Amino acid sequence: MEYLAPEDLRQASGSDQHQGVAMRVSSLPLDDLESLDLTGTGGCLLVILDSIVDPHNLGAIVRTAHCVAPMAWWCPRIGPPGQ
């Protein structure tokens, strides 16, 4: 963990909307929707996210969906529409 001055945190996150926290993570494996096998007998849960702006909303969605074990997550981009 590293503590940063507010200006350094803004620069590291690339935004003023960081709510005081930023994290560096590696990318998840990327697939297209056509590569998913959606023919299972028990059905499947696909979580589709778009235009997520508030990290609290994203966190709530991830925690809730995790309880039902989604097959895949699809998030074309993070941020407000038109950005």
N, C-alpha and C positions, 0 to 999 in steps of 0.2 A: 504494500500500500504506500502511496506517495501523496503527500499534501502539497497542493499548488496554490499560489496566489490567485485571486479571482481572474485577473487578466490572463495568466498562464492557463487556467482551466478553460476559459473561453476559447483561447487559441487551440488548445489540445482537442476540445470537443467540436470546434468549428461552428459554434453557435452560442448565443446568449441564453438559450433555453435548456441549459444543462441541469438545472435544479441542484447544482452543487456537487454532482457526481459524474464521473466519466470512467469508462473502462476500455482497455484494449483487449480485443479477442480475435481469435482466428476465424476465418470464414468457414461456414458449414458447407458440406458437399452440395453442389447444385445439380438439379435434374429439372427437366421440363415436365409439365403435367402429363404429357402423353406417355412418359416412361413409367408411370405408376400403374401397378396392377390393382385395379378397382373391382375385380371380379370375385373377390372372396365371398364365401357363403354367409358370413356374419355381418356383412356390410363393412363400411369403413368410415372413419371420420377424417375429413380433410379440412384443416383450418386455413382459411384464406383471409389475409390481412391486407388492407390497403389504406394509404393516407393516415397512418398512425402518427400522431403528433405528440401526444402526452405519454411519457414513459410509464406513468401510473396506469393508464388504460392498457398499455401493452403488457405490463406485469400482471394485471388482473386477468387478462385473457389467457396468458401463458399458464398461470397457476391453475385456473379453472379447467382449461383444456387438458392439462397434464393429468388430471384425475381420471380422465376417460381415455387416455392413451391414443392420441391421434396417430394416424398412419403417416401423415406428412403435414408440413407447414408450407404455405406459399405466401410470400410477401414480396410483391414486385418492387416496392420501394418504401422507405420510411420518410415521412415528412408531409407537410400539407399539400393539397392538390395544387398543381401548377408550379411546383418548386423543382 
